[in-house]
Amino acid sequence: MAIENSGGIQVQGMQFSYDGLQPPLFLDFNLHVSPGSRCLLVGANGSGKTTLLKILAGKHMVGGRDVVRVLNSSAFHDTQLVCSGDLAYLGGSWSKNIGCAGDIPLQGDFSAEHMIFGVEGVDPNRRDNLIDLLDIDLQWRMHKVSDGQRRRVQICLGLLHPYKVLLLDEVTVDLDVVTRMDLLEFFKEECEQREATIVYATHIFDGLETWATHLAYIQEGELRRAEKISDVNELKSSTNLLSVVESWLRAETKLEKKKPVNNTSQANPFASSPFFSSRHMAYYR
Ligand SMILES: Nc1ncnc2c1ncn2[C@@H]1O[C@H](COP(=O)(O)OP(=O)(O)OP(=O)(O)O)[C@@H](O)[C@H]1O
């Protein structure tokens, strides 16, 4: 992806480990997402998608101010990014982080209306559009709704402020197909009309071939592919995105099975860890 200086996302030489007890998940990781892109983040379970999105959302500190930059600010250090609503993150847990208010639970005995109208500084037209788009009944009691209905309220809360960068960690999983497609269309319009940037980690590829502008593929914390969707060679033949990603992940599994047992157990403390791979060898030399 082209390097942009005017916003979007730039990750340069990032290293990240959850704690000193594991080898780094990310080693010298680089990623550039241009403003206005809709970037799909794909990879096997445990490859690092959620971790990357959380880092981009400023939830983990990595290196100095220049390592992870979102909208020309440091994702972790510049708290204004999140507080202003410019940077929004929607993840899998049943809570919603609204600006600087912290995590708000979505399962108590209160109404959807109470949740949605409790968010201050919102454009009423945008709010009405979202309530309509997500087909939310304001009388829903949040402790009695279905998973899909709760998810809709979570998404609505996350989108009330007109974000500039939106990080989505598979939040459409509980949605019915109509709501999912309408939401994807809404996101597309937001990118095209306002140059919003979206990074979307998902395992559900229905309808995404024409939705996404870019594709980033992560394997064990390494960025294996990052390109325009129109440049993905495999998609130029008749195959769909699901088959392409499936073939990448199957190739990964085959390689994993062929990997020689490494003999560095004396050299570093992580050699027996399931997360230790050949790319870590140089790191411990
Ligand atoms: N809080 C944590 N502490 C330690 N290790 C973690 C933590 N969260 C995730 N990991 C590890 O980091 C690696 C990447 O996890 P991550 O959740 O980012 O993967 P993912 O690509 O989002 O997976 P999935 O597709 O299953 O959601 C995994 O090996 C996981 O076990």
The ligand as an SDF file (V2000), in Angstrom:
LIG
                    3D

 31 33  0  0  0  0  0  0  0  0999 V2000
   -3.8140  -11.1340   26.4150 N   0  0  0  0  0  0  0  0  0  0  0  0
   -2.9490  -11.9780   25.8400 C   0  0  0  0  0  0  0  0  0  0  0  0
   -1.8650  -12.4300   26.5120 N   0  0  0  0  0  0  0  0  0  0  0  0
   -0.9790  -13.2610   25.9320 C   0  0  0  0  0  0  0  0  0  0  0  0
   -1.0820  -13.7140   24.6650 N   0  0  0  0  0  0  0  0  0  0  0  0
   -2.1470  -13.2970   23.9550 C   0  0  0  0  0  0  0  0  0  0  0  0
   -3.1360  -12.4160   24.4910 C   0  0  0  0  0  0  0  0  0  0  0  0
   -4.0700  -12.1780   23.5400 N   0  0  0  0  0  0  0  0  0  0  0  0
   -3.6890  -12.8990   22.4550 C   0  0  0  0  0  0  0  0  0  0  0  0
   -2.5420  -13.5640   22.7040 N   0  0  0  0  0  0  0  0  0  0  0  0
   -1.8160  -14.4090   21.7700 C   0  0  0  0  0  0  0  0  0  0  0  0
   -1.4090  -13.6200   20.6640 O   0  0  0  0  0  0  0  0  0  0  0  0
   -1.5520  -14.3240   19.4440 C   0  0  0  0  0  0  0  0  0  0  0  0
   -2.4210  -13.5270   18.4800 C   0  0  0  0  0  0  0  0  0  0  0  0
   -3.7320  -13.4430   19.0150 O   0  0  0  0  0  0  0  0  0  0  0  0
   -4.8530  -12.5830   18.3090 P   0  0  0  0  0  0  0  0  0  0  0  0
   -6.0590  -12.6000   19.2050 O   0  0  0  0  0  0  0  0  0  0  0  0
   -4.2900  -11.2700   17.9580 O   0  0  0  0  0  0  0  0  0  0  0  0
   -5.1130  -13.4410   17.0010 O   0  0  0  0  0  0  0  0  0  0  0  0
   -6.2580  -13.2980   15.9000 P   0  0  0  0  0  0  0  0  0  0  0  0
   -5.5730  -13.3190   14.5720 O   0  0  0  0  0  0  0  0  0  0  0  0
   -7.1270  -12.1300   16.1910 O   0  0  0  0  0  0  0  0  0  0  0  0
   -7.0640  -14.6440   16.0990 O   0  0  0  0  0  0  0  0  0  0  0  0
   -8.6170  -15.0000   15.8140 P   0  0  0  0  0  0  0  0  0  0  0  0
   -8.7730  -15.1480   14.3270 O   0  0  0  0  0  0  0  0  0  0  0  0
   -8.7570  -16.2980   16.5200 O   0  0  0  0  0  0  0  0  0  0  0  0
   -9.4540  -13.9290   16.4200 O   0  0  0  0  0  0  0  0  0  0  0  0
   -2.1460  -15.6930   19.7980 C   0  0  0  0  0  0  0  0  0  0  0  0
   -1.1000  -16.6190   19.8260 O   0  0  0  0  0  0  0  0  0  0  0  0
   -2.7290  -15.4850   21.1830 C   0  0  0  0  0  0  0  0  0  0  0  0
   -2.6440  -16.6520   21.9500 O   0  0  0  0  0  0  0  0  0  0  0  0
  1  2  1  0
  2  3  1  0
  2  7  2  0
  3  4  2  0
  4  5  1  0
  5  6  2  0
  6  7  1  0
  6 10  1  0
  7  8  1  0
  8  9  2  0
  9 10  1  0
 10 11  1  0
 11 12  1  0
 11 30  1  0
 12 13  1  0
 13 14  1  0
 13 28  1  0
 14 15  1  0
 15 16  1  0
 16 17  2  0
 16 18  1  0
 16 19  1  0
 19 20  1  0
 20 21  2  0
 20 22  1  0
 20 23  1  0
 23 24  1  0
 24 25  2  0
 24 26  1  0
 24 27  1  0
 28 29  1  0
 28 30  1  0
 30 31  1  0
M  END
$$$$
